[in-house]
Amino acid sequence: SSGLLENCTGCVLCSEDNGCLRCHQRLFLLIRRDGIRQAGICVHTCPPGYFGLRGMEVNRCTKCRSPSCESCFSRDFCMKCKEHFYLHKGQCFRQCPPSTTAQPGSRECQEMCETGPWSPWSPCSHEGRSCGCKWGVEMRVREVAGTAAQEDGATCPAPLESRRCRLRKHCPGGEHS
């Protein structure tokens, strides 16, 4: 029948009751459920809420486990959440978890950095010497707490600062240290 042919576009194997059972090599089999009835169709890309899983016999569209996930990489790793949800480490949340904040312009949570106080400036030196040159460098550091420091240093302020400083031109007693 013509209805059967419309439901079997891209199919290698088709059933009158269940639509596509197997698709051409580059297509994905998407099984739509309606109550207890299910029907398969062959698609080029999986719809929102599904991801493509390639297999030896058949490529399938597999549903993301989380109902709040709009796009996933695997069954349990979300890449984009539905509206009103925030993405953090592959999961969708109604609010960003503690010690995280929503990224400006996106619905993704980012670890917040907790920085400690700056250390005192180090002694002024140039190539390990504290005299004998006109200019040197002094540095100071601070601790960065939280997981963001280890995972994504770009989101935290720099834990090290340096600045130019003047050295004594002549070393006492002709020493170079």
KEKOL-65122 format. One line per field, with one value per atom (N, C-alpha, C, O): y, x, z; atom name; residue in three letters; residue number from 1. Coordinates in pm, 1 decimal. Each point is the difference from the previous one (the first is absolute). Last residue first. Layout:
c2 = c(Y ...)
c1 = c(X ...)
c3 = c(Z ...)
atom = c(CA ...)
type = c(ALA ...)
seq = c(NUM ...)
This chain:
c2 = c(3871.6 -82.1 75.8 -57.5 133.8 -5.3 -88.6 -90.4 414.1 -129.4 10.6 109.0 248.5 -55.4 -135.9 -63.7 352.6 -79.9 -64.4 -92.7 241.0 34.6 -93.6 -121.4 244.9 -94.1 40.1 40.7 278.5 -58.2 -91.5 34.2 162.4 -13.4 -70.3 -86.1 9.2 83.7 -26.9 -115.3 55.1 -66.8 101.1 103.1 -70.6 50.1 -80.2 -27.4 -158.1 71.9 43.1 -57.3 -170.1 46.6 74.0 62.7 -456.7 139.2 33.5 -62.6 -372.4 47.1 145.8 47.1 -479.2 133.0 33.2 -40.0 -411.6 52.4 137.2 19.6 -309.0 -19.5 56.3 -13.4 157.2 -49.2 -14.5 92.2 -141.8 104.8 -58.9 -105.3 -209.5 56.9 115.2 2.0 -280.4 62.7 69.2 76.5 -331.4 122.8 70.8 120.1 -556.5 115.6 130.6 105.7 -591.0 101.2 129.1 90.8 -513.4 -38.3 103.3 -37.0 90.3 -114.5 -25.6 -39.6 392.6 25.6 -114.8 23.8 -48.6 76.5 24.2 6.7 -218.3 -88.6 76.6 -53.0 271.8 -52.1 -80.3 3.7 413.1 -119.1 -44.6 74.8 214.4 -4.7 -130.4 -107.7 454.6 -130.5 16.6 98.9 234.9 -23.7 -136.9 -50.1 391.5 -108.1 0.4 63.2 272.9 -41.3 -103.4 -3.7 273.6 -75.7 -20.6 9.6 306.6 -53.6 -64.1 42.9 120.0 -36.8 -46.1 -67.7 424.0 -139.0 -23.4 81.6 304.6 -41.9 -149.1 -80.7 303.6 114.6 -44.5 55.6 -333.9 27.0 118.2 33.9 -223.7 -6.5 28.2 0.8 -241.9 125.3 -17.0 -109.0 -246.9 111.3 134.6 101.5 -613.2 96.5 116.7 41.3 -412.9 -52.1 94.1 -33.9 161.7 -126.1 -50.7 -44.6 461.9 -15.2 -121.1 0.6 235.5 -72.6 -1.7 20.6 155.7 36.1 -74.1 0.5 -202.1 96.4 23.9 -90.0 -41.5 -64.0 106.2 109.7 -6.7 -0.8 -66.3 20.1 -177.5 120.9 -10.4 -109.8 -149.2 -9.7 133.4 80.5 -121.8 2.4 -17.0 48.1 -261.2 129.4 -12.9 -109.1 -234.7 42.0 135.1 58.5 -281.0 35.7 44.6 64.1 -367.0 66.8 28.0 -91.8 -8.5 -7.1 73.5 108.2 -378.3 129.8 -21.6 -101.6 -185.2 -1.7 140.5 70.4 -136.7 4.1 0.7 67.7 -189.6 34.8 -10.2 -89.9 201.5 -93.8 50.6 120.1 66.2 -69.4 -109.7 -112.5 613.6 -142.3 -59.6 64.8 400.9 -29.2 -147.2 -34.8 133.4 104.5 -42.1 -45.4 -322.3 75.7 109.0 -25.4 -187.7 -7.0 89.0 114.7 -350.6 112.7 -12.7 -57.9 -245.1 26.4 118.6 38.2 -245.7 37.4 9.4 -6.7 -250.8 87.8 10.8 -94.6 -21.9 -57.8 99.2 97.3 62.4 -39.1 -55.0 54.5 -112.3 110.0 -50.2 -119.9 -167.4 115.9 125.8 109.2 -513.2 36.5 117.5 82.3 -500.1 116.4 21.6 -94.3 -140.6 -21.0 129.2 108.8 -162.0 -97.9 -30.6 -91.4 424.2 -130.1 -108.4 -111.9 514.8 -6.8 -142.9 -93.7 455.0 -110.4 10.4 105.6 68.6 40.1 -124.0 -101.8 257.3 -88.5 50.1 67.4 126.9 1.3 -97.1 -21.0 -86.4 129.8 -18.6 -97.4 -299.6 68.3 131.2 22.0 -224.2 -23.9 74.6 98.1 -318.9 119.8 -35.5 -101.6 -215.0 110.1 130.7 107.6 -614.7 103.4 109.5 35.3 -572.9 123.5 102.3 -10.9 -462.3 67.6 131.5 58.9 -338.7 -13.4 84.1 55.0 133.9 -140.7 -2.8 105.2 294.8 -64.0 -151.3 -76.0 457.6 -74.2 -65.1 -24.6 425.7 -62.4 -72.2 57.7 131.3 24.5 -70.4 -46.0 -43.8 14.1 17.8 -78.6 -19.1 142.8 27.6 115.2 -561.4 67.6 150.1 63.1 -468.8 109.0 66.2 39.4 -395.0 -50.4 109.4 -25.0 4.2 46.6 -45.2 1.3 -277.6 110.7 34.1 -88.6 -120.6 -42.3 122.5 105.6 -295.9 121.2 -47.7 -68.5 -240.0 33.8 140.3 50.7 -425.4 125.6 44.8 7.0 -528.9 112.2 121.8 -13.9 -392.9 -35.8 120.0 11.7 51.1 -89.7 -28.0 5.2 459.5 -140.3 -81.2 50.5 496.6 -85.5 -141.0 -19.3 449.8 -107.4 -94.8 -69.5 606.6 -108.3 -99.1 38.0 274.3 4.0 -120.7 -102.3 431.3 -128.0 22.4 113.0 243.4 -98.4 -138.0 -93.0 410.2 42.7 -104.1 -60.3 -161.3 121.6 41.1 -76.0 -185.6 -28.6 130.5 103.1 -191.7 43.0 -26.4 6.9 -177.3 37.2 42.2 -33.7 -330.4 143.3 24.7 -84.3 -309.6 23.2 149.7 66.5 -357.7 79.1 20.7 -1.2 -329.2 44.6 82.4 -28.6 -89.2 -2.0 57.0 101.0 -305.0 63.9 -14.6 -99.0 51.2 -12.4 68.6 103.8 -93.9 -128.5 -24.4 -95.3 585.5 -98.0 -131.3 -3.5 254.3 62.1 -99.5 -89.0 185.4 -77.3 83.9 120.2 -161.2 89.0 -88.6 -95.7 35.6 -69.6 95.8 42.4 -15.9 68.6 -72.3 -10.9 -75.9 -50.8 69.8 -10.6 193.7 -47.7 -47.0 61.1 -25.2 52.2 -60.6 -103.7 -16.6 133.4 59.0 104.3 -553.4 11.6 137.0 5.5 -165.6 2.6 41.5 61.1 -280.3 113.6 -19.9 -85.4 -217.5 14.6 107.7 5.2 -89.4 -88.0 9.4 -27.8 346.1 -44.9 -87.5 28.8 -11.7 89.4 -59.1 -121.1 -93.9 70.5 93.1 54.0 -326.9 46.2 89.5 92.1 -290.6 74.6 59.4 110.2 -193.2 -77.0 87.7 120.5 -149.6 75.2 -94.9 -104.5 175.1 -98.7 75.2 82.8 170.7 -120.0 -111.8 -84.6 644.7 -131.4 -104.8 3.3 472.7 -24.6 -135.4 -32.3 181.8 75.2 -21.7 22.1 -197.7 -81.2 73.2 -65.4 224.6 -32.0 -72.8 -13.6 113.8 127.2 -23.6 73.2 -445.5 52.8 132.9 27.5 -227.2 -79.5 55.8 8.9 174.8 38.8 -73.5 58.5 -173.5 123.7 48.4 58.9 -587.9 119.2 125.0 -6.5)
c1 = c(7560.6 -111.9 -101.1 -99.1 582.6 -106.8 -114.3 -42.5 470.6 -67.2 -105.2 -47.7 345.4 26.0 -62.8 31.0 -85.1 123.0 30.5 80.8 -571.9 96.8 121.1 -16.3 -261.5 -8.0 102.6 110.9 -374.3 128.5 -21.1 -70.6 -312.9 88.4 130.5 47.9 -534.7 117.2 99.6 28.5 -534.8 104.9 107.8 13.4 -569.9 137.1 93.0 -31.2 -435.6 48.2 144.4 69.7 -565.1 139.6 36.1 -84.6 -288.5 14.8 149.3 80.9 -489.9 138.5 1.9 -89.7 -265.2 19.5 147.8 70.0 -443.0 135.3 4.4 -54.9 -333.6 49.7 140.6 55.8 -493.4 138.0 49.0 -15.8 -509.6 100.4 139.4 17.4 -405.2 45.8 96.7 68.7 -257.0 -114.2 39.3 -79.1 387.2 -38.0 -115.1 -17.7 198.0 71.1 -42.7 17.1 -231.7 -6.6 62.2 -71.1 80.8 -66.6 10.9 17.5 163.2 62.8 -58.1 73.1 -250.8 143.3 68.8 89.3 -547.6 22.3 148.1 45.6 -227.2 32.6 26.8 65.5 36.9 -112.3 45.5 117.0 175.7 -66.6 -111.2 -41.0 524.4 -130.5 -63.6 49.9 373.1 -63.3 -132.9 -70.9 501.9 -114.2 -58.3 12.2 475.4 -92.0 -118.8 1.9 442.2 -82.6 -99.7 -30.7 541.8 -124.1 -75.4 55.6 356.9 -46.1 -136.5 -75.8 544.0 -141.5 -27.5 82.2 300.3 -26.6 -149.5 -78.8 499.2 -138.1 -7.0 80.6 346.3 -87.6 -142.1 -60.8 515.8 -79.7 -90.6 -19.7 304.8 85.1 -71.9 63.3 -287.4 69.5 79.4 5.9 -259.1 -75.9 69.3 -45.7 10.5 86.1 -83.0 -96.9 -72.5 45.0 87.4 37.6 -229.7 71.8 63.2 114.8 -301.4 17.6 89.6 116.7 -460.9 117.6 0.1 -102.6 -160.2 26.9 125.9 102.0 -428.3 109.1 23.2 -19.9 -475.3 131.2 109.1 -26.3 -480.9 83.3 133.6 55.8 -482.2 82.5 82.1 21.8 -477.7 119.7 74.9 -30.0 -510.9 130.7 109.8 -11.7 -480.7 69.0 133.4 56.0 -436.0 51.9 68.5 1.2 -420.1 141.7 35.9 -79.4 -298.1 17.8 148.3 81.7 -436.9 131.5 -4.1 -57.4 -341.2 49.9 134.7 22.9 -292.4 57.9 47.7 55.0 -457.9 145.6 45.8 -57.9 -406.5 55.7 151.4 55.0 -440.8 100.1 54.0 18.8 -329.3 -65.4 92.8 -42.4 154.4 -26.1 -69.3 -12.2 155.9 -40.5 -20.5 -27.6 321.5 -77.1 -31.0 88.4 -31.5 83.0 -85.3 -115.5 17.6 -39.5 91.9 26.4 150.0 -84.0 -30.8 78.5 110.5 1.3 -90.6 -81.3 136.3 135.7 12.9 110.5 -544.2 80.3 143.4 52.4 -404.8 38.1 80.7 53.0 -426.3 141.4 33.9 -45.7 -453.0 86.5 143.4 25.1 -342.6 -91.3 76.7 -31.9 288.9 -50.0 -95.3 13.4 277.9 -88.7 -58.0 -43.7 532.4 -129.5 -80.5 57.2 411.2 -79.9 -136.2 -67.7 373.1 68.3 -89.0 -6.3 -270.3 123.3 53.2 -65.3 -361.5 91.4 124.2 62.6 -605.0 139.9 87.5 -22.3 -534.9 95.9 141.0 24.0 -430.2 -21.3 91.2 -19.1 -36.7 -23.1 -34.8 -65.8 345.0 -121.5 -12.5 67.3 425.1 -121.3 -118.2 16.6 474.8 -84.5 -129.1 -63.1 408.2 78.8 -77.4 59.7 -54.7 -74.1 95.2 96.0 -66.6 78.3 -69.4 0.6 -139.7 6.7 77.9 19.4 -96.5 -123.8 0.0 -103.4 423.9 -27.1 -124.9 -54.6 151.1 113.1 -10.4 33.9 -453.6 97.2 105.0 -22.3 -408.5 96.7 104.3 54.6 -434.1 -42.0 91.5 -45.7 -108.1 110.6 -53.7 -82.7 -169.8 30.0 113.0 39.5 -192.5 -106.0 25.5 -61.9 435.2 -63.8 -108.0 26.8 229.4 -62.8 -77.8 -109.9 168.8 78.6 -72.8 -123.0 53.2 -51.9 97.2 56.0 62.0 -23.4 -37.9 62.3 -26.6 -16.8 -38.3 -100.8 393.2 -124.5 4.1 106.0 116.7 27.2 -131.3 -102.0 267.3 -92.3 50.1 54.1 211.3 -119.1 -88.3 -52.1 455.1 37.9 -119.8 12.2 -23.2 21.7 35.6 -4.8 -62.3 30.3 30.3 67.9 -359.1 87.5 20.4 -92.5 -103.5 22.8 101.0 108.7 -468.4 133.3 15.8 -65.6 -362.0 56.8 144.4 39.8 -331.7 -29.8 54.6 -16.7 -85.9 35.5 -43.6 -106.7 174.5 -68.3 47.5 70.8 232.1 -94.6 -61.5 67.4 106.7 49.6 -109.5 -119.0 49.0 140.9 64.1 115.3 -529.6 27.3 149.8 83.3 -524.3 141.8 22.6 -69.2 -317.1 23.7 150.9 71.4 -468.7 134.5 3.7 -71.6 -308.2 27.3 139.2 37.6 -412.5 125.1 19.9 -41.2 -357.6 40.4 132.9 29.0 -273.9 69.0 45.7 73.1 -132.2 -63.4 77.0 120.3 73.0 -130.0 -81.1 -64.8 612.6 -97.5 -126.1 6.4 444.1 -97.8 -102.2 -52.2 576.8 -123.9 -86.9 35.6 389.7 -66.2 -131.4 -84.1 581.1 -134.7 -53.8 57.3 324.9 -26.4 -144.3 -89.5 468.6 -117.1 -12.7 59.1 270.6 28.9 -114.8 16.8 -47.5 119.5 20.7 38.3 -537.2 122.3 115.8 -21.8 -371.5 20.5 125.0 84.0 -491.3 142.8 17.4 -75.2 -344.8 64.8 152.0 74.5 -546.5 137.7 50.5 -21.1 -490.5 85.1 138.0 14.8 -406.6 98.4 92.2 93.5 -460.5 -50.9 97.7 -41.4 153.6 -124.0 -51.8 -55.1 579.0 -116.9 -123.1 3.6 544.4 -116.6 -113.4 -16.9 585.7 -100.9 -115.8 21.0 307.4 50.2 -101.4 -23.1 -64.5 2.6 68.1 -9.3 -101.2 131.2 14.1 106.2 -591.5 105.9 131.1 7.9 -474.2 120.4 111.5 90.0 -546.5 57.8 133.3 72.1 -320.6 32.8 67.8 92.5 -258.6 120.4 41.7 119.4 -524.5 113.2 129.3 99.9 -505.5 27.5 120.9 80.3 -254.3 78.8 33.3 106.4 -166.1 -84.3 88.3 117.3)
c3 = c(4438.5 46.5 78.1 44.9 -234.7 -102.5 48.8 -72.0 308.1 -18.0 -108.9 -31.5 225.2 -132.2 -24.4 -100.7 501.3 -0.6 -134.3 -5.9 32.6 103.9 -5.0 -12.3 -434.1 110.8 106.7 -34.7 -335.9 40.6 119.0 94.9 -291.3 -115.4 37.6 -73.8 292.3 27.3 -111.4 -32.5 -97.5 76.9 33.5 -65.9 -65.0 -13.9 89.3 115.9 -358.5 117.0 -23.6 -83.7 -165.0 -7.8 127.2 63.6 -59.2 -41.4 -1.9 68.4 -25.8 2.8 -44.6 -69.9 261.7 -56.1 5.6 93.1 -51.0 7.0 -65.2 -108.3 112.5 136.4 20.5 108.9 -446.5 2.2 143.9 80.0 -168.9 -15.5 14.5 61.5 -254.4 126.2 -25.7 -102.1 -243.0 64.8 130.0 55.2 -332.7 -68.8 69.5 -20.1 153.6 51.3 -64.0 60.8 11.8 -104.1 49.6 42.9 214.7 -124.3 -110.9 -116.1 573.2 -65.3 -138.6 -90.7 352.0 -12.9 -72.2 -81.4 203.4 -123.4 -22.2 -114.1 510.8 -111.6 -128.0 -89.8 584.7 -76.9 -118.7 -38.2 255.4 52.7 -93.9 -88.8 79.4 -65.4 42.5 -32.5 226.4 -13.3 -73.5 19.1 -88.6 88.7 -30.2 -111.8 36.3 -36.5 94.7 105.6 -315.9 112.8 -49.8 -119.2 -36.5 -21.7 130.2 109.4 -401.5 128.3 -22.8 -87.0 -222.9 10.9 142.4 61.7 -312.1 35.3 4.6 -47.8 -129.4 21.2 34.1 -46.1 3.0 21.3 38.4 91.4 40.4 -119.6 30.9 116.6 216.4 -118.2 -129.7 -105.5 557.0 -29.0 -129.0 -57.0 253.0 58.6 -20.2 52.6 -327.5 70.8 50.6 -63.8 -213.7 127.8 80.5 112.2 -536.7 -22.3 128.6 0.1 120.4 -144.9 -20.4 39.0 383.8 -50.5 -152.1 -64.9 571.6 -138.5 -47.2 68.9 320.9 -19.9 -149.9 -81.5 201.3 17.3 -12.0 -49.3 226.1 -121.1 32.1 107.8 179.1 -16.0 -129.6 -51.2 33.0 84.8 -9.6 -88.1 14.2 -66.2 103.2 112.8 -20.4 -4.7 -73.9 -10.1 -136.0 128.7 -13.1 -108.3 -195.6 7.2 139.8 68.8 -357.8 127.8 12.4 7.8 -442.2 63.5 133.0 12.1 -304.9 45.7 67.7 65.7 -471.8 134.3 35.4 -84.6 -259.1 2.0 145.2 84.9 -421.9 130.5 -6.7 -63.8 -335.7 50.8 132.9 18.9 -378.9 110.1 51.9 26.2 -269.0 -26.6 121.3 104.0 -129.3 -137.5 -31.3 -114.8 535.4 -68.7 -143.4 -72.6 458.0 -93.7 -63.0 -34.1 527.3 -141.0 -84.2 36.0 420.2 -39.7 -148.7 -75.1 553.4 -144.3 -26.9 84.2 351.4 -42.8 -151.9 -53.7 192.8 85.6 -51.5 -58.8 -321.1 129.7 84.4 -53.7 -308.4 2.8 138.1 100.5 -262.4 42.7 -4.5 12.0 -182.6 5.1 39.8 -47.1 -210.2 132.6 -12.0 -90.5 -213.8 0.4 139.8 65.9 -272.0 64.6 -2.9 -6.1 -144.2 -72.6 59.1 -47.2 239.7 -8.7 -60.9 50.9 0.3 79.2 -4.4 45.9 -247.3 -27.5 88.6 8.9 45.6 -12.4 -15.8 65.5 -163.4 64.9 -28.1 -100.2 -88.7 144.9 75.3 119.8 -634.5 62.8 147.9 36.6 -231.8 -41.7 76.1 100.6 -184.2 77.7 -59.9 -72.4 -114.7 2.7 71.9 -29.1 9.6 -54.3 -1.2 -1.1 296.9 -70.9 -49.5 68.6 79.8 -3.3 -88.8 -122.6 203.2 129.1 -0.5 106.3 -505.5 75.8 128.0 38.1 -393.6 28.4 87.1 33.2 -212.7 -67.3 15.3 -90.8 90.5 80.5 -88.7 -118.5 163.3 -88.7 85.3 94.0 114.7 -137.7 -100.0 -104.6 646.8 -94.4 -141.8 -46.3 456.7 -10.6 -99.1 -17.9 140.7 -76.0 -17.6 -85.7 139.0 72.8 -85.2 -113.6 -76.9 123.0 72.9 49.6 -587.5 114.1 127.2 5.5 -462.6 80.3 113.0 64.5 -559.2 137.6 82.1 -11.0 -525.1 79.5 139.2 17.8 -373.7 69.5 59.3 36.8 -426.7 69.9 62.3 -68.5 -68.1 -18.2 79.7 109.8 -159.0 -77.0 -33.1 -110.9 363.2 -110.0 -91.2 -122.4 391.3 34.3 -123.0 -112.2 341.5 -114.5 47.4 100.9 90.5 45.0 -117.3 -42.2 160.5 -95.2 52.8 43.5 248.3 -58.3 -91.5 19.7 224.2 -43.3 -44.8 -28.5 160.7 103.8 -31.6 78.9 -490.7 135.2 103.2 -11.2 -459.5 46.8 139.9 66.0 -452.5 107.6 50.9 1.6 -514.5 131.1 102.6 -30.7 -397.5 -19.4 131.3 27.0 -61.7 -1.2 -20.7 33.2 -45.8 -24.3 -16.1 -77.0 370.5 -120.3 -12.4 100.2 191.3 -31.9 -126.7 -96.0 508.3 -143.6 -24.1 59.5 354.6 -38.4 -149.6 -60.5 500.2 -139.9 -24.5 59.4 354.0 -13.9 -143.0 -27.0 140.8 88.2 -8.9 25.5 -341.4 22.9 81.5 -55.2 -132.5 77.3 19.1 25.8 -382.7 64.4 71.3 -57.0 -135.1 34.9 78.8 110.0 -481.0 110.4 25.6 -89.2 -178.9 25.4 124.2 108.5 -477.0 135.8 9.9 -58.5 -381.7 70.8 139.4 30.2 -377.4 55.7 81.6 63.2 -279.8 83.4 65.9 116.9 -239.3 -78.9 91.0 104.5 163.8 -90.6 -84.7 28.4 260.4 -26.3 -106.9 -97.3 266.7 96.5 -12.7 93.9 -228.1 -24.6 113.8 117.8 -110.3 -77.7 -20.4 -16.6 237.1 82.3 -76.8 59.2 -254.4 130.0 74.6 70.4 -494.5 -21.3 130.7 0.2 -87.9 42.1 -19.3 24.9 -229.8 46.0 34.6 -62.9 -73.7 37.9 62.7 88.7 -268.0 -65.2 24.0 -86.4 83.5 65.9 -87.0 -122.7 21.1 59.7 65.8 53.2 -113.9 -66.4 73.1 120.9 -29.8 -17.6 -74.4 -52.9 145.3 130.3 -12.3 98.9 -490.6 64.5 134.3 35.2 -272.2 -62.7 61.6 12.1 128.8 45.3 -57.7 71.4 -217.2 138.5 53.4 72.7 -498.9 -4.8 140.1 19.4 -113.7 0.0 0.0 36.7)
atom = c(N CA C O N CA C O N CA C O N CA C O N CA C O N CA C O N CA C O N CA C O N CA C O N CA C O N CA C O N CA C O N CA C O N CA C O N CA C O N CA C O N CA C O N CA C O N CA C O N CA C O N CA C O N CA C O N CA C O N CA C O N CA C O N CA C O N CA C O N CA C O N CA C O N CA C O N CA C O N CA C O N CA C O N CA C O N CA C O N CA C O N CA C O N CA C O N CA C O N CA C O N CA C O N CA C O N CA C O N CA C O N CA C O N CA C O N CA C O N CA C O N CA C O N CA C O N CA C O N CA C O N CA C O N CA C O N CA C O N CA C O N CA C O N CA C O N CA C O N CA C O N CA C O N CA C O N CA C O N CA C O N CA C O N CA C O N CA C O N CA C O N CA C O N CA C O N CA C O N CA C O N CA C O N CA C O N CA C O N CA C O N CA C O N CA C O N CA C O N CA C O N CA C O N CA C O N CA C O N CA C O N CA C O N CA C O N CA C O N CA C O N CA C O N CA C O N CA C O N CA C O N CA C O N CA C O N CA C O N CA C O N CA C O N CA C O N CA C O N CA C O N CA C O N CA C O N CA C O N CA C O N CA C O N CA C O N CA C O N CA C O N CA C O N CA C O N CA C O N CA C O N CA C O N CA C O N CA C O N CA C O N CA C O N CA C O N CA C O N CA C O N CA C O N CA C O N CA C O N CA C O N CA C O N CA C O N CA C O N CA C O N CA C O N CA C O N CA C O N CA C O N CA C O N CA C O N CA C O N CA C O N CA C O N CA C O N CA C O N CA C O N CA C O N CA C O N CA C O N CA C O N CA C O N CA C O N CA C O N CA C O N CA C O N CA C O N CA C O N CA C O N CA C O N CA C O N CA C O N CA C O N CA C O N CA C O N CA C O N CA C O N CA C O N CA C O N CA C O N CA C O N CA C O N CA C O N CA C O N CA C O N CA C O N CA C O N CA C O N CA C O N CA C O N CA C O N CA C O N CA C O N CA C O)
type = c(SER SER SER SER HIS HIS HIS HIS GLU GLU GLU GLU GLY GLY GLY GLY GLY GLY GLY GLY PRO PRO PRO PRO CYS CYS CYS CYS HIS HIS HIS HIS LYS LYS LYS LYS ARG ARG ARG ARG LEU LEU LEU LEU ARG ARG ARG ARG CYS CYS CYS CYS ARG ARG ARG ARG ARG ARG ARG ARG SER SER SER SER GLU GLU GLU GLU LEU LEU LEU LEU PRO PRO PRO PRO ALA ALA ALA ALA PRO PRO PRO PRO CYS CYS CYS CYS THR THR THR THR ALA ALA ALA ALA GLY GLY GLY GLY ASP ASP ASP ASP GLU GLU GLU GLU GLN GLN GLN GLN ALA ALA ALA ALA ALA ALA ALA ALA THR THR THR THR GLY GLY GLY GLY ALA ALA ALA ALA VAL VAL VAL VAL GLU GLU GLU GLU ARG ARG ARG ARG VAL VAL VAL VAL ARG ARG ARG ARG MET MET MET MET GLU GLU GLU GLU VAL VAL VAL VAL GLY GLY GLY GLY TRP TRP TRP TRP LYS LYS LYS LYS CYS CYS CYS CYS GLY GLY GLY GLY CYS CYS CYS CYS SER SER SER SER ARG ARG ARG ARG GLY GLY GLY GLY GLU GLU GLU GLU HIS HIS HIS HIS SER SER SER SER CYS CYS CYS CYS PRO PRO PRO PRO SER SER SER SER TRP TRP TRP TRP PRO PRO PRO PRO SER SER SER SER TRP TRP TRP TRP PRO PRO PRO PRO GLY GLY GLY GLY THR THR THR THR GLU GLU GLU GLU CYS CYS CYS CYS MET MET MET MET GLU GLU GLU GLU GLN GLN GLN GLN CYS CYS CYS CYS GLU GLU GLU GLU ARG ARG ARG ARG SER SER SER SER GLY GLY GLY GLY PRO PRO PRO PRO GLN GLN GLN GLN ALA ALA ALA ALA THR THR THR THR THR THR THR THR SER SER SER SER PRO PRO PRO PRO PRO PRO PRO PRO CYS CYS CYS CYS GLN GLN GLN GLN ARG ARG ARG ARG PHE PHE PHE PHE CYS CYS CYS CYS GLN GLN GLN GLN GLY GLY GLY GLY LYS LYS LYS LYS HIS HIS HIS HIS LEU LEU LEU LEU TYR TYR TYR TYR PHE PHE PHE PHE HIS HIS HIS HIS GLU GLU GLU GLU LYS LYS LYS LYS CYS CYS CYS CYS LYS LYS LYS LYS MET MET MET MET CYS CYS CYS CYS PHE PHE PHE PHE ASP ASP ASP ASP ARG ARG ARG ARG SER SER SER SER PHE PHE PHE PHE CYS CYS CYS CYS SER SER SER SER GLU GLU GLU GLU CYS CYS CYS CYS SER SER SER SER PRO PRO PRO PRO SER SER SER SER ARG ARG ARG ARG CYS CYS CYS CYS LYS LYS LYS LYS THR THR THR THR CYS CYS CYS CYS ARG ARG ARG ARG ASN ASN ASN ASN VAL VAL VAL VAL GLU GLU GLU GLU MET MET MET MET GLY GLY GLY GLY ARG ARG ARG ARG LEU LEU LEU LEU GLY GLY GLY GLY PHE PHE PHE PHE TYR TYR TYR TYR GLY GLY GLY GLY PRO PRO PRO PRO PRO PRO PRO PRO CYS CYS CYS CYS THR THR THR THR HIS HIS HIS HIS VAL VAL VAL VAL CYS CYS CYS CYS ILE ILE ILE ILE GLY GLY GLY GLY ALA ALA ALA ALA GLN GLN GLN GLN ARG ARG ARG ARG ILE ILE ILE ILE GLY GLY GLY GLY ASP ASP ASP ASP ARG ARG ARG ARG ARG ARG ARG ARG ILE ILE ILE ILE LEU LEU LEU LEU LEU LEU LEU LEU PHE PHE PHE PHE LEU LEU LEU LEU ARG ARG ARG ARG GLN GLN GLN GLN HIS HIS HIS HIS CYS CYS CYS CYS ARG ARG ARG ARG LEU LEU LEU LEU CYS CYS CYS CYS GLY GLY GLY GLY ASN ASN ASN ASN ASP ASP ASP ASP GLU GLU GLU GLU SER SER SER SER CYS CYS CYS CYS LEU LEU LEU LEU VAL VAL VAL VAL CYS CYS CYS CYS GLY GLY GLY GLY THR THR THR THR CYS CYS CYS CYS ASN ASN ASN ASN GLU GLU GLU GLU LEU LEU LEU LEU LEU LEU LEU LEU GLY GLY GLY GLY SER SER SER SER SER SER SER SER)
seq = c(177 177 177 177 176 176 176 176 175 175 175 175 174 174 174 174 173 173 173 173 172 172 172 172 171 171 171 171 170 170 170 170 169 169 169 169 168 168 168 168 167 167 167 167 166 166 166 166 165 165 165 165 164 164 164 164 163 163 163 163 162 162 162 162 161 161 161 161 160 160 160 160 159 159 159 159 158 158 158 158 157 157 157 157 156 156 156 156 155 155 155 155 154 154 154 154 153 153 153 153 152 152 152 152 151 151 151 151 150 150 150 150 149 149 149 149 148 148 148 148 147 147 147 147 146 146 146 146 145 145 145 145 144 144 144 144 143 143 143 143 142 142 142 142 141 141 141 141 140 140 140 140 139 139 139 139 138 138 138 138 137 137 137 137 136 136 136 136 135 135 135 135 134 134 134 134 133 133 133 133 132 132 132 132 131 131 131 131 130 130 130 130 129 129 129 129 128 128 128 128 127 127 127 127 126 126 126 126 125 125 125 125 124 124 124 124 123 123 123 123 122 122 122 122 121 121 121 121 120 120 120 120 119 119 119 119 118 118 118 118 117 117 117 117 116 116 116 116 115 115 115 115 114 114 114 114 113 113 113 113 112 112 112 112 111 111 111 111 110 110 110 110 109 109 109 109 108 108 108 108 107 107 107 107 106 106 106 106 105 105 105 105 104 104 104 104 103 103 103 103 102 102 102 102 101 101 101 101 100 100 100 100 99 99 99 99 98 98 98 98 97 97 97 97 96 96 96 96 95 95 95 95 94 94 94 94 93 93 93 93 92 92 92 92 91 91 91 91 90 90 90 90 89 89 89 89 88 88 88 88 87 87 87 87 86 86 86 86 85 85 85 85 84 84 84 84 83 83 83 83 82 82 82 82 81 81 81 81 80 80 80 80 79 79 79 79 78 78 78 78 77 77 77 77 76 76 76 76 75 75 75 75 74 74 74 74 73 73 73 73 72 72 72 72 71 71 71 71 70 70 70 70 69 69 69 69 68 68 68 68 67 67 67 67 66 66 66 66 65 65 65 65 64 64 64 64 63 63 63 63 62 62 62 62 61 61 61 61 60 60 60 60 59 59 59 59 58 58 58 58 57 57 57 57 56 56 56 56 55 55 55 55 54 54 54 54 53 53 53 53 52 52 52 52 51 51 51 51 50 50 50 50 49 49 49 49 48 48 48 48 47 47 47 47 46 46 46 46 45 45 45 45 44 44 44 44 43 43 43 43 42 42 42 42 41 41 41 41 40 40 40 40 39 39 39 39 38 38 38 38 37 37 37 37 36 36 36 36 35 35 35 35 34 34 34 34 33 33 33 33 32 32 32 32 31 31 31 31 30 30 30 30 29 29 29 29 28 28 28 28 27 27 27 27 26 26 26 26 25 25 25 25 24 24 24 24 23 23 23 23 22 22 22 22 21 21 21 21 20 20 20 20 19 19 19 19 18 18 18 18 17 17 17 17 16 16 16 16 15 15 15 15 14 14 14 14 13 13 13 13 12 12 12 12 11 11 11 11 10 10 10 10 9 9 9 9 8 8 8 8 7 7 7 7 6 6 6 6 5 5 5 5 4 4 4 4 3 3 3 3 2 2 2 2 1 1 1 1)
